[in-house]
C-alpha cells in the first residue's frame, strides 16, 4: 500500500510541479529588513535551527504563509495592518509554529495522496455523483486537520514569542482584529472568538504574569470584553476550573516536549523527508 501511495503521489507531482508564488515578489528594503529582524530574533532567542527564510510579498491582502521550502512569506497588507512589531511577531511566530510542527509538509503529502486517489477512482469508475461525494469528504478531512493545526501553531507561536521577549497577548490582539475574515465552518481557520480564547487560556495558565500585565490595543480591550465573562464563570465553578487546569497542564507539557524535540533534531522528520523526496521526482 505504501508503494502504491508513493507512486500515485510522485505521478501527481510530475504532472503539476510545485511553484513558489512569492519567489520573485519583493517590496521595500525596510519592510524586508523588519520581517527578517523579527523572524530571526524569534529563531535565535528560542535556539531554533536557522534554516527558515523570511520574505515579503507585495499585495494588499492581510495574510502570511509558510511553504514547504521553509520560507515564511509576509504580505505587505499585513505590515500595514499590524499595530506594532509585537503583533507582527505574533503572526510570524504562528507561521514558524507551522514549520516547527511540520504542518506544511504533512498537508502537502496528505492532500496530494487523497486527491490522486479520488481522481484515480473517477477514471476507473467515472460517476460524477461518486466523485462529488469523495471530493466533499476529502475537503472536510483537510478542513478539520487544518483547524487543529492552526491551534497548534498558535500556541507554539505563543511559546516562541514569550521566549523572545514579546508579549504573547499581541497575538490575541492581532488575530482578534483580523477575526472578521474567518468563518468557523467554511474556513480552514477556527473562528476568531474560539481561536483567540484558546490562545488566551493557554497564556493565562502557562504565562500568568504576561496575562496579568495586559495589553493596551483597542482590539485586545474588545477581546477582553468578550473573554472576561467566560473566565469569571469558569473560575466560579470548581469542577470547570479543575478540568481547565488539567487540560492546560497536559497541553503545556506536550508543547514544550515537541519544541525541545525540534531543537535537537538533526534533520526534518518523516513527513518532511517523504514530501521532499517525492517532490524531487517532478524535476
C-alpha positions in Angstrom: 0.0 0.0 0.0 2.8 2.4 0.9 4.5 1.8 -2.5 1.1 2.5 -4.3 0.6 5.8 -2.5 4.2 6.8 -3.2 3.8 6.1 -6.9 0.5 8.0 -7.1 1.9 11.0 -5.3 5.0 11.0 -7.5 2.8 10.9 -10.6 0.7 13.8 -9.5 3.8 15.9 -8.7 5.2 15.2 -12.1 2.0 16.5 -13.7 1.8 19.6 -11.5 5.1 20.8 -10.2 5.0 23.0 -7.1 5.7 26.7 -7.6 6.8 29.3 -5.1 4.3 32.2 -5.5 6.4 34.6 -3.6 9.8 33.9 -5.0 10.0 36.9 -7.3 7.9 39.4 -5.5 9.6 41.8 -3.2 8.8 45.2 -1.6 10.7 47.9 0.1 14.0 47.2 1.8 12.7 48.5 5.1 9.8 46.0 5.1 12.1 43.1 4.2 14.6 44.1 7.0 11.8 44.4 9.5 10.3 41.0 8.8 13.8 39.4 8.9 14.8 41.2 12.1 11.7 39.9 13.9 11.8 36.4 12.4 15.5 35.8 13.1 15.0 37.1 16.7 12.3 34.5 17.2 14.6 31.8 15.9 17.7 32.8 17.8 16.0 33.5 21.1 14.5 30.1 21.0 17.7 28.3 19.9 15.9 27.0 16.8 17.6 26.0 13.5 18.2 29.0 11.2 17.1 27.2 8.1 13.9 29.3 7.8 14.0 32.2 5.4 11.7 35.3 5.5 10.3 37.1 2.5 7.8 39.9 1.8 5.2 39.6 -0.9 3.7 42.8 -2.4 -0.1 42.6 -2.1 -2.9 44.4 -0.1 -4.1 41.1 1.3 -3.8 40.7 5.0 -2.0 37.4 5.3 1.2 35.4 5.7 2.1 31.8 4.9 4.8 29.2 5.3 5.7 26.9 2.4 7.4 23.5 2.0 10.8 25.2 1.4 10.8 26.5 5.0 10.1 30.0 3.8 7.8 32.4 5.6 6.2 35.0 3.3 4.5 38.1 4.8 2.1 40.2 2.7 2.6 44.0 2.7 -1.1 44.3 3.5 -0.4 42.6 6.8 2.5 45.0 7.5 0.1 47.9 7.2 -2.5 46.3 9.4 -0.5 45.4 12.5 -0.2 48.0 15.2 3.4 47.2 16.3 6.3 44.8 16.0 4.9 42.6 18.7 1.7 41.9 16.6 3.9 41.2 13.6 5.9 38.9 15.7 2.7 37.1 16.7 1.9 36.4 13.0 5.5 35.3 12.2 5.7 33.1 15.3 2.5 31.4 14.2 4.0 30.6 10.8 7.2 29.3 12.4 4.8 27.2 14.5 3.6 25.6 11.3 7.1 24.7 10.4 8.1 23.5 13.9 5.1 21.2 13.9 5.8 20.2 10.3 2.3 21.0 9.1 3.2 22.2 5.6 4.8 19.0 4.5 2.1 16.9 6.2 -0.6 18.8 4.4 1.1 18.5 1.1 1.6 14.8 1.4 -2.0 14.1 2.7 -3.7 16.4 0.2 -1.7 15.0 -2.7 -2.4 11.4 -1.9 -6.1 11.8 -1.2 -6.6 14.0 -4.3 -4.8 11.5 -6.5 -6.8 8.6 -5.1 -10.1 10.4 -5.8 -9.1 11.2 -9.4 -7.9 7.7 -10.0 -11.2 6.3 -8.7 -13.1 8.6 -11.0 -11.1 7.3 -14.0 -11.7 3.7 -13.1 -15.4 4.3 -12.4 -16.4 7.6 -13.9 -19.5 8.5 -11.9 -20.0 12.2 -11.2 -22.0 11.7 -8.1 -19.4 9.4 -6.5 -16.6 11.8 -7.3 -18.6 14.7 -5.8 -19.1 12.9 -2.6 -15.5 11.8 -2.4 -14.3 15.4 -3.1 -16.6 16.7 -0.3 -15.3 14.1 2.1 -11.7 15.0 1.2 -12.3 18.7 1.7 -13.9 18.2 5.1 -11.0 16.0 6.2 -8.4 18.6 5.2 -10.6 21.3 6.8 -10.6 19.6 10.1 -6.9 18.8 10.1 -6.1 22.5 9.2 -8.1 23.8 12.1 -6.3 21.5 14.5 -3.0 22.7 13.1 -3.9 26.4 13.4 -4.5 25.9 17.1 -1.2 24.0 17.5 0.7 26.7 15.5 -0.9 29.4 17.6 0.3 28.1 21.0 3.7 27.1 19.6 3.9 30.8 18.5 3.0 31.9 22.0 5.9 30.0 23.4 8.3 31.4 20.8 7.1 35.0 21.4 7.4 34.8 25.1 10.9 33.4 25.0 11.9 36.1 22.5 10.7 38.9 24.8 7.4 39.8 23.1 4.1 39.9 24.9 2.1 36.9 23.7 -1.0 38.9 24.2 -0.1 40.7 21.0 -1.1 37.5 19.1 -4.5 37.7 20.7 -4.7 41.4 19.7 -3.9 40.9 16.1 -5.9 37.8 15.5 -9.0 39.2 17.2 -8.6 42.3 15.0 -8.3 40.2 11.8 -11.1 37.9 13.0 -13.9 39.3 10.8 -12.4 37.4 7.8 -12.6 34.0 9.4 -15.7 31.8 9.3 -15.9 28.9 11.8 -17.1 26.1 9.4 -16.4 27.3 5.9 -12.7 28.3 6.5 -9.7 26.3 7.4 -9.1 28.7 10.3 -11.1 28.5 13.5 -13.5 31.4 14.3 -11.9 34.4 15.8 -13.6 34.1 19.2 -12.8 30.4 19.6 -9.2 30.8 18.4 -8.3 33.8 20.5 -9.9 32.3 23.6 -7.9 29.2 23.1 -4.7 31.3 22.9 -5.7 33.4 25.9 -6.4 30.4 28.0 -3.0 28.9 27.2 -1.3 32.2 28.1 -3.2 32.7 31.4 -2.1 29.2 32.5 1.4 28.9 31.2 2.5 32.6 31.4 0.2 34.1 34.1 2.5 37.1 34.6 2.2 38.0 30.9 -1.6 37.7 31.1 -1.8 39.8 34.2 0.3 42.6 32.6 -2.4 43.1 30.0 -2.1 44.8 26.6 -3.1 48.3 25.5 -4.5 48.0 22.0 -8.2 48.6 21.3 -8.6 45.1 19.7 -7.3 43.5 22.9 -9.7 45.5 25.0 -12.6 44.3 22.8 -11.4 40.8 23.2 -11.3 41.1 27.0 -14.9 42.4 27.0 -15.8 39.0 25.3 -13.4 36.8 27.4 -13.9 38.1 30.9 -17.5 36.7 31.5 -16.3 33.3 30.2 -13.3 33.3 32.6 -15.3 34.6 35.5 -17.9 31.8 35.0 -15.2 29.2 34.8 -13.4 30.4 38.0 -16.7 30.3 39.9 -17.2 26.6 39.1 -14.7 24.4 40.9 -15.3 21.4 38.6 -14.9 23.5 35.4 -11.8 25.2 36.8 -10.2 21.8 37.8 -10.9 20.4 34.3 -9.4 23.6 32.7 -6.2 23.3 34.8 -5.8 19.6 34.0 -6.3 20.3 30.3 -3.9 23.2 30.2 -1.1 21.3 32.1 -1.3 18.5 29.6 -1.2 20.9 26.7 1.8 22.8 28.2 3.9 19.7 28.7 3.0 18.5 25.2 4.1 21.8 23.6 7.4 22.0 25.5 8.3 18.5 24.7 7.6 19.0 21.0 9.6 22.2 20.8 12.6 20.6 22.5 12.5 17.7 20.0 12.6 20.1 17.1 15.6 22.0 18.6 17.7 18.8 18.9 16.6 17.3 15.5 19.5 16.8 13.1 17.1 16.7 10.2 13.4 17.1 9.5 11.0 14.4 10.5 9.4 11.8 8.3 6.7 13.9 6.7 9.2 16.5 5.5 11.6 13.8 4.2 8.7 12.0 2.4 7.4 15.1 0.7 10.8 16.4 -0.4 11.9 13.1 -1.8 8.7 12.7 -3.8 8.7 16.2 -5.0 12.3 15.7 -6.3 10.8 13.2 -8.8 9.0 16.1 -10.6 12.2 17.9 -11.6 
